[in-house]
Amino acid sequence: MKRNGILGLLTDFGHESYQIGIMKAVIKNISSDIDIIDITHDIRPFDIEEGAFVLYKAALNFPGGSTFVTVIDWGVGTSRKAIVMRTKNDMMFVAPDNGVLTVIGKHFRVVEVREITNNEFLYSPVPSHTFHGRDIFAPVGAHLVLSTPIKAVGPLMDTYEVIRYEEGHFDSNIIKGKIIYVDHFGNIQTNISSNVVKDAGLVHNEVVKVKIGSKKFKMAFVETYGNVEEGKALLDIDSSGYLEISVNKGNAANVLKIQDKEEITISK
C-alpha cells in the first residue's frame, strides 16, 4: 500500500512545549507536503499505558497507509532502542521501544518490527542525549511517509518491549476492568470493550452497581449523556467502542473523586 502523506503525532510534551514545533519543523524540512495531525500532546508525563491506549483509539480512525510518531520517552539517551512497527493495514509506528506500542501490537496484526540504526535518516549523525523526538523519531517518520522502505531504517527485531496490559473482561457475573484515561471533560475511559458489555447482557437504561476502588455507586447504562438528568453519573459506550463513566454536564473524575488507574467492577 502506498503511503498516504499523513503523519499522526502523539507526545507527553504538553501543548505549550516549543519542542512540538521543533519536531514539526524537522518534518516539514524533509517535505512540506506531509500532513501532520496532532493526536494529543497531553498524555500524562511518562505514562506509557495511557499513551499506548490513546494511540490505539486514535489509530482506529486513520486510513491505512498512515504513519505515526509517538514520543513518551523516559528512557531517552539510554540503551533503549528506537523502533518502527508495520501492521497489516500498512500503518507505520515510530516510537521508543518501551512498551508504548503494546496495545497497537495486541489489536493490529504486526507484520514486522525494525530497530532504527541507519543514521542516514536522522536529524544529525550523532543524536543528542535528551531529544530523540527531534533527532530520531520525527525525521524517520517523515522519511517513511515519503515511502522510504521500512527495511532501510535498520534490521528486523524478533521481539519488542511490552507493558502489562489486559482488556476488561466478564467473569462470574461481574464486569472487571480498569480506568486508563480521563479526558478534558472529566469523562473516565476504561479498558472495557463494548463486546464485554454485550457479553454481560447490559441493556440501555438499566441501573447497575459500579465499584471504583473502594467507592460504590449506582448508575444507569445509557446511550448518551443527555439520557440522564444534569449532574447525574452514567455509563455509556464511547465513540471508540469502550465503556466510559461520565456526568451529564459535569466532570465525572472530580464529582466521583476518581484516582488514576483504579480498578472498576460492574454488576447487576
TISE-516910 format. One record per residue (C-alpha): residue number from 1; residue in three letters; chain; x, y, z. Coordinates in steps of 0.02 Angstrom, whole numbers, plus 50000, padded with zeros to 5 digits. Layout:
+-----+-----+---+-------+-------+-------+
!   k !   r ! c !     X !     Y !     Z !
+-----+-----+---+-------+-------+-------+
! NUM ! ala ! A !     X !     Y !     Z !
...
+-----+-----+---+-------+-------+-------+
This chain:
+-----+-----+---+-------+-------+-------+
!   k !   r ! c !     X !     Y !     Z !
+-----+-----+---+-------+-------+-------+
!   1 ! met ! A ! 50000 ! 50000 ! 50000 !
!   2 ! lys ! A ! 50064 ! 50172 ! 49956 !
!   3 ! arg ! A ! 50094 ! 50294 ! 50098 !
!   4 ! asn ! A ! 49953 ! 50422 ! 50109 !
!   5 ! gly ! A ! 50052 ! 50575 ! 50162 !
!   6 ! ile ! A ! 49980 ! 50577 ! 50339 !
!   7 ! leu ! A ! 50086 ! 50581 ! 50496 !
!   8 ! gly ! A ! 49999 ! 50570 ! 50666 !
!   9 ! leu ! A ! 50095 ! 50645 ! 50811 !
!  10 ! leu ! A ! 50071 ! 50597 ! 50994 !
!  11 ! thr ! A ! 50180 ! 50650 ! 51141 !
!  12 ! asp ! A ! 50178 ! 50689 ! 51327 !
!  13 ! phe ! A ! 50263 ! 50858 ! 51300 !
!  14 ! gly ! A ! 50111 ! 50966 ! 51339 !
!  15 ! his ! A ! 50036 ! 51080 ! 51207 !
!  16 ! glu ! A ! 50135 ! 51229 ! 51273 !
!  17 ! ser ! A ! 50302 ! 51147 ! 51233 !
!  18 ! tyr ! A ! 50405 ! 51226 ! 51095 !
!  19 ! gln ! A ! 50481 ! 51054 ! 51063 !
!  20 ! ile ! A ! 50322 ! 51006 ! 50968 !
!  21 ! gly ! A ! 50355 ! 51149 ! 50848 !
!  22 ! ile ! A ! 50534 ! 51092 ! 50826 !
!  23 ! met ! A ! 50480 ! 50916 ! 50782 !
!  24 ! lys ! A ! 50356 ! 50984 ! 50655 !
!  25 ! ala ! A ! 50490 ! 51095 ! 50580 !
!  26 ! val ! A ! 50605 ! 50945 ! 50559 !
!  27 ! ile ! A ! 50465 ! 50851 ! 50471 !
!  28 ! lys ! A ! 50423 ! 50998 ! 50358 !
!  29 ! asn ! A ! 50606 ! 51025 ! 50314 !
!  30 ! ile ! A ! 50605 ! 50849 ! 50243 !
!  31 ! ser ! A ! 50443 ! 50879 ! 50150 !
!  32 ! ser ! A ! 50323 ! 51025 ! 50163 !
!  33 ! asp ! A ! 50187 ! 50914 ! 50089 !
!  34 ! ile ! A ! 50173 ! 50799 ! 50240 !
!  35 ! asp ! A ! 50004 ! 50817 ! 50325 !
!  36 ! ile ! A ! 50039 ! 50820 ! 50513 !
!  37 ! ile ! A ! 49892 ! 50777 ! 50626 !
!  38 ! asp ! A ! 49913 ! 50815 ! 50812 !
!  39 ! ile ! A ! 49829 ! 50672 ! 50905 !
!  40 ! thr ! A ! 49872 ! 50744 ! 51075 !
!  41 ! his ! A ! 50022 ! 50811 ! 51170 !
!  42 ! asp ! A ! 49937 ! 50799 ! 51340 !
!  43 ! ile ! A ! 49972 ! 50618 ! 51386 !
!  44 ! arg ! A ! 50021 ! 50619 ! 51569 !
!  45 ! pro ! A ! 50210 ! 50631 ! 51581 !
!  46 ! phe ! A ! 50294 ! 50460 ! 51566 !
!  47 ! asp ! A ! 50127 ! 50367 ! 51565 !
!  48 ! ile ! A ! 50163 ! 50229 ! 51440 !
!  49 ! glu ! A ! 49998 ! 50138 ! 51469 !
!  50 ! glu ! A ! 49892 ! 50293 ! 51440 !
!  51 ! gly ! A ! 49991 ! 50336 ! 51284 !
!  52 ! ala ! A ! 49978 ! 50160 ! 51216 !
!  53 ! phe ! A ! 49788 ! 50158 ! 51241 !
!  54 ! val ! A ! 49758 ! 50331 ! 51167 !
!  55 ! leu ! A ! 49870 ! 50293 ! 51017 !
!  56 ! tyr ! A ! 49767 ! 50137 ! 50979 !
!  57 ! lys ! A ! 49600 ! 50227 ! 50997 !
!  58 ! ala ! A ! 49660 ! 50365 ! 50881 !
!  59 ! ala ! A ! 49737 ! 50248 ! 50752 !
!  60 ! leu ! A ! 49569 ! 50160 ! 50732 !
!  61 ! asn ! A ! 49509 ! 50317 ! 50642 !
!  62 ! phe ! A ! 49657 ! 50342 ! 50525 !
!  63 ! pro ! A ! 49661 ! 50272 ! 50348 !
!  64 ! gly ! A ! 49775 ! 50128 ! 50303 !
!  65 ! gly ! A ! 49947 ! 50186 ! 50249 !
!  66 ! ser ! A ! 49960 ! 50316 ! 50388 !
!  67 ! thr ! A ! 50120 ! 50343 ! 50486 !
!  68 ! phe ! A ! 50132 ! 50385 ! 50671 !
!  69 ! val ! A ! 50268 ! 50461 ! 50780 !
!  70 ! thr ! A ! 50245 ! 50433 ! 50966 !
!  71 ! val ! A ! 50363 ! 50509 ! 51094 !
!  72 ! ile ! A ! 50336 ! 50460 ! 51275 !
!  73 ! asp ! A ! 50515 ! 50428 ! 51315 !
!  74 ! trp ! A ! 50576 ! 50425 ! 51494 !
!  75 ! gly ! A ! 50723 ! 50319 ! 51434 !
!  76 ! val ! A ! 50789 ! 50446 ! 51308 !
!  77 ! gly ! A ! 50978 ! 50437 ! 51293 !
!  78 ! thr ! A ! 50990 ! 50265 ! 51375 !
!  79 ! ser ! A ! 51014 ! 50096 ! 51293 !
!  80 ! arg ! A ! 50829 ! 50081 ! 51247 !
!  81 ! lys ! A ! 50802 ! 50054 ! 51061 !
!  82 ! ala ! A ! 50711 ! 50162 ! 50934 !
!  83 ! ile ! A ! 50593 ! 50058 ! 50826 !
!  84 ! val ! A ! 50470 ! 50055 ! 50682 !
!  85 ! met ! A ! 50321 ! 49936 ! 50682 !
!  86 ! arg ! A ! 50224 ! 49896 ! 50524 !
!  87 ! thr ! A ! 50049 ! 49824 ! 50541 !
!  88 ! lys ! A ! 49935 ! 49726 ! 50425 !
!  89 ! asn ! A ! 49844 ! 49882 ! 50364 !
!  90 ! asp ! A ! 50015 ! 49952 ! 50317 !
!  91 ! met ! A ! 50018 ! 50080 ! 50457 !
!  92 ! met ! A ! 50192 ! 50127 ! 50521 !
!  93 ! phe ! A ! 50225 ! 50167 ! 50704 !
!  94 ! val ! A ! 50388 ! 50254 ! 50751 !
!  95 ! ala ! A ! 50423 ! 50254 ! 50938 !
!  96 ! pro ! A ! 50543 ! 50214 ! 51078 !
!  97 ! asp ! A ! 50548 ! 50029 ! 51120 !
!  98 ! asn ! A ! 50473 ! 50050 ! 51294 !
!  99 ! gly ! A ! 50302 ! 49967 ! 51279 !
! 100 ! val ! A ! 50207 ! 50114 ! 51204 !
! 101 ! leu ! A ! 50160 ! 50005 ! 51054 !
! 102 ! thr ! A ! 50088 ! 49866 ! 51164 !
! 103 ! val ! A ! 49904 ! 49899 ! 51126 !
! 104 ! ile ! A ! 49936 ! 49926 ! 50940 !
! 105 ! gly ! A ! 50028 ! 49760 ! 50936 !
! 106 ! lys ! A ! 49886 ! 49675 ! 51030 !
! 107 ! his ! A ! 49745 ! 49733 ! 50916 !
! 108 ! phe ! A ! 49828 ! 49762 ! 50747 !
! 109 ! arg ! A ! 49916 ! 49620 ! 50659 !
! 110 ! val ! A ! 50103 ! 49656 ! 50668 !
! 111 ! val ! A ! 50196 ! 49619 ! 50507 !
! 112 ! glu ! A ! 50370 ! 49671 ! 50561 !
! 113 ! val ! A ! 50468 ! 49774 ! 50687 !
! 114 ! arg ! A ! 50637 ! 49852 ! 50647 !
! 115 ! glu ! A ! 50767 ! 49941 ! 50750 !
! 116 ! ile ! A ! 50815 ! 50113 ! 50687 !
! 117 ! thr ! A ! 51003 ! 50106 ! 50658 !
! 118 ! asn ! A ! 51028 ! 50194 ! 50491 !
! 119 ! asn ! A ! 51098 ! 50367 ! 50530 !
! 120 ! glu ! A ! 51056 ! 50424 ! 50353 !
! 121 ! phe ! A ! 50879 ! 50462 ! 50409 !
! 122 ! leu ! A ! 50921 ! 50553 ! 50572 !
! 123 ! tyr ! A ! 50923 ! 50740 ! 50607 !
! 124 ! ser ! A ! 51109 ! 50727 ! 50638 !
! 125 ! pro ! A ! 51230 ! 50579 ! 50632 !
! 126 ! val ! A ! 51253 ! 50589 ! 50820 !
! 127 ! pro ! A ! 51086 ! 50612 ! 50910 !
! 128 ! ser ! A ! 51075 ! 50716 ! 51068 !
! 129 ! his ! A ! 51051 ! 50628 ! 51235 !
! 130 ! thr ! A ! 50888 ! 50716 ! 51277 !
! 131 ! phe ! A ! 50784 ! 50750 ! 51121 !
! 132 ! his ! A ! 50760 ! 50597 ! 51012 !
! 133 ! gly ! A ! 50591 ! 50664 ! 50958 !
! 134 ! arg ! A ! 50686 ! 50788 ! 50850 !
! 135 ! asp ! A ! 50840 ! 50685 ! 50813 !
! 136 ! ile ! A ! 50768 ! 50512 ! 50775 !
! 137 ! phe ! A ! 50579 ! 50491 ! 50779 !
! 138 ! ala ! A ! 50520 ! 50645 ! 50681 !
! 139 ! pro ! A ! 50642 ! 50627 ! 50535 !
! 140 ! val ! A ! 50622 ! 50439 ! 50522 !
! 141 ! gly ! A ! 50432 ! 50460 ! 50523 !
! 142 ! ala ! A ! 50445 ! 50591 ! 50386 !
! 143 ! his ! A ! 50553 ! 50481 ! 50275 !
! 144 ! leu ! A ! 50431 ! 50336 ! 50297 !
! 145 ! val ! A ! 50286 ! 50449 ! 50244 !
! 146 ! leu ! A ! 50385 ! 50482 ! 50085 !
! 147 ! ser ! A ! 50383 ! 50294 ! 50051 !
! 148 ! thr ! A ! 50559 ! 50254 ! 50109 !
! 149 ! pro ! A ! 50557 ! 50063 ! 50127 !
! 150 ! ile ! A ! 50546 ! 50010 ! 50308 !
! 151 ! lys ! A ! 50692 ! 49890 ! 50282 !
! 152 ! ala ! A ! 50805 ! 50041 ! 50252 !
! 153 ! val ! A ! 50792 ! 50101 ! 50433 !
! 154 ! gly ! A ! 50878 ! 49951 ! 50509 !
! 155 ! pro ! A ! 50873 ! 49765 ! 50550 !
! 156 ! leu ! A ! 50723 ! 49658 ! 50594 !
! 157 ! met ! A ! 50688 ! 49627 ! 50778 !
! 158 ! asp ! A ! 50622 ! 49463 ! 50847 !
! 159 ! thr ! A ! 50536 ! 49545 ! 50994 !
! 160 ! tyr ! A ! 50490 ! 49717 ! 51059 !
! 161 ! glu ! A ! 50453 ! 49784 ! 51232 !
! 162 ! val ! A ! 50277 ! 49765 ! 51300 !
! 163 ! ile ! A ! 50196 ! 49825 ! 51460 !
! 164 ! arg ! A ! 50073 ! 49727 ! 51563 !
! 165 ! tyr ! A ! 49906 ! 49769 ! 51484 !
! 166 ! glu ! A ! 49743 ! 49674 ! 51496 !
! 167 ! glu ! A ! 49574 ! 49712 ! 51423 !
! 168 ! gly ! A ! 49422 ! 49715 ! 51536 !
! 169 ! his ! A ! 49327 ! 49551 ! 51549 !
! 170 ! phe ! A ! 49165 ! 49473 ! 51610 !
! 171 ! asp ! A ! 49183 ! 49338 ! 51742 !
! 172 ! ser ! A ! 49065 ! 49265 ! 51873 !
! 173 ! asn ! A ! 48927 ! 49390 ! 51830 !
! 174 ! ile ! A ! 49044 ! 49538 ! 51857 !
! 175 ! ile ! A ! 49124 ! 49654 ! 51729 !
! 176 ! lys ! A ! 49302 ! 49689 ! 51783 !
! 177 ! gly ! A ! 49416 ! 49822 ! 51712 !
! 178 ! lys ! A ! 49524 ! 49973 ! 51745 !
! 179 ! ile ! A ! 49524 ! 50160 ! 51720 !
! 180 ! ile ! A ! 49650 ! 50206 ! 51586 !
! 181 ! tyr ! A ! 49620 ! 50387 ! 51539 !
! 182 ! val ! A ! 49524 ! 50542 ! 51591 !
! 183 ! asp ! A ! 49485 ! 50664 ! 51451 !
! 184 ! his ! A ! 49467 ! 50854 ! 51451 !
! 185 ! phe ! A ! 49285 ! 50844 ! 51507 !
! 186 ! gly ! A ! 49324 ! 50726 ! 51650 !
! 187 ! asn ! A ! 49250 ! 50576 ! 51562 !
! 188 ! ile ! A ! 49327 ! 50419 ! 51635 !
! 189 ! gln ! A ! 49382 ! 50298 ! 51499 !
! 190 ! thr ! A ! 49405 ! 50114 ! 51537 !
! 191 ! asn ! A ! 49482 ! 49962 ! 51455 !
! 192 ! ile ! A ! 49311 ! 49876 ! 51449 !
! 193 ! ser ! A ! 49256 ! 49850 ! 51268 !
! 194 ! ser ! A ! 49077 ! 49852 ! 51205 !
! 195 ! asn ! A ! 49093 ! 49665 ! 51171 !
! 196 ! val ! A ! 49121 ! 49634 ! 51357 !
! 197 ! val ! A ! 48969 ! 49740 ! 51398 !
! 198 ! lys ! A ! 48868 ! 49640 ! 51273 !
! 199 ! asp ! A ! 48928 ! 49476 ! 51347 !
! 200 ! ala ! A ! 48870 ! 49537 ! 51518 !
! 201 ! gly ! A ! 48696 ! 49568 ! 51450 !
! 202 ! leu ! A ! 48685 ! 49751 ! 51497 !
! 203 ! val ! A ! 48541 ! 49841 ! 51413 !
! 204 ! his ! A ! 48512 ! 50027 ! 51395 !
! 205 ! asn ! A ! 48425 ! 50116 ! 51539 !
! 206 ! glu ! A ! 48471 ! 49975 ! 51658 !
! 207 ! val ! A ! 48537 ! 50034 ! 51828 !
! 208 ! val ! A ! 48690 ! 49938 ! 51885 !
! 209 ! lys ! A ! 48810 ! 49934 ! 52032 !
! 210 ! val ! A ! 48979 ! 50013 ! 52000 !
! 211 ! lys ! A ! 49130 ! 49995 ! 52114 !
! 212 ! ile ! A ! 49283 ! 50103 ! 52080 !
! 213 ! gly ! A ! 49423 ! 50065 ! 52201 !
! 214 ! ser ! A ! 49333 ! 50063 ! 52369 !
! 215 ! lys ! A ! 49193 ! 50181 ! 52314 !
! 216 ! lys ! A ! 49021 ! 50114 ! 52269 !
! 217 ! phe ! A ! 48891 ! 50194 ! 52155 !
! 218 ! lys ! A ! 48732 ! 50155 ! 52060 !
! 219 ! met ! A ! 48723 ! 50217 ! 51880 !
! 220 ! ala ! A ! 48615 ! 50195 ! 51727 !
! 221 ! phe ! A ! 48690 ! 50119 ! 51571 !
! 222 ! val ! A ! 48627 ! 50234 ! 51432 !
! 223 ! glu ! A ! 48660 ! 50281 ! 51251 !
! 224 ! thr ! A ! 48719 ! 50459 ! 51281 !
! 225 ! tyr ! A ! 48746 ! 50594 ! 51412 !
! 226 ! gly ! A ! 48578 ! 50680 ! 51392 !
! 227 ! asn ! A ! 48483 ! 50522 ! 51438 !
! 228 ! val ! A ! 48506 ! 50562 ! 51623 !
! 229 ! glu ! A ! 48471 ! 50719 ! 51723 !
! 230 ! glu ! A ! 48601 ! 50856 ! 51728 !
! 231 ! gly ! A ! 48734 ! 50819 ! 51859 !
! 232 ! lys ! A ! 48700 ! 50632 ! 51865 !
! 233 ! ala ! A ! 48831 ! 50500 ! 51832 !
! 234 ! leu ! A ! 48807 ! 50373 ! 51692 !
! 235 ! leu ! A ! 48888 ! 50232 ! 51595 !
! 236 ! asp ! A ! 48896 ! 50234 ! 51406 !
! 237 ! ile ! A ! 48996 ! 50164 ! 51261 !
! 238 ! asp ! A ! 49112 ! 50297 ! 51193 !
! 239 ! ser ! A ! 49145 ! 50333 ! 51009 !
! 240 ! ser ! A ! 49290 ! 50208 ! 51006 !
! 241 ! gly ! A ! 49186 ! 50064 ! 51074 !
! 242 ! tyr ! A ! 49242 ! 50066 ! 51256 !
! 243 ! leu ! A ! 49143 ! 50091 ! 51415 !
! 244 ! glu ! A ! 49159 ! 50261 ! 51496 !
! 245 ! ile ! A ! 49091 ! 50343 ! 51652 !
! 246 ! ser ! A ! 49026 ! 50519 ! 51632 !
! 247 ! val ! A ! 48922 ! 50652 ! 51717 !
! 248 ! asn ! A ! 48794 ! 50746 ! 51613 !
! 249 ! lys ! A ! 48861 ! 50925 ! 51600 !
! 250 ! gly ! A ! 48990 ! 50885 ! 51735 !
! 251 ! asn ! A ! 49164 ! 50817 ! 51767 !
! 252 ! ala ! A ! 49149 ! 50635 ! 51819 !
! 253 ! ala ! A ! 49328 ! 50621 ! 51881 !
! 254 ! asn ! A ! 49302 ! 50768 ! 52000 !
! 255 ! val ! A ! 49124 ! 50726 ! 52052 !
! 256 ! leu ! A ! 49165 ! 50544 ! 52090 !
! 257 ! lys ! A ! 49339 ! 50584 ! 52159 !
! 258 ! ile ! A ! 49423 ! 50456 ! 52048 !
! 259 ! gln ! A ! 49608 ! 50414 ! 52063 !
! 260 ! asp ! A ! 49719 ! 50363 ! 51919 !
! 261 ! lys ! A ! 49718 ! 50181 ! 51863 !
! 262 ! glu ! A ! 49587 ! 50124 ! 51988 !
! 263 ! glu ! A ! 49506 ! 49954 ! 51965 !
! 264 ! ile ! A ! 49322 ! 49952 ! 51918 !
! 265 ! thr ! A ! 49187 ! 49819 ! 51933 !
! 266 ! ile ! A ! 49008 ! 49823 ! 51869 !
! 267 ! ser ! A ! 48869 ! 49706 ! 51921 !
! 268 ! lys ! A ! 48680 ! 49698 ! 51914 !
+-----+-----+---+-------+-------+-------+
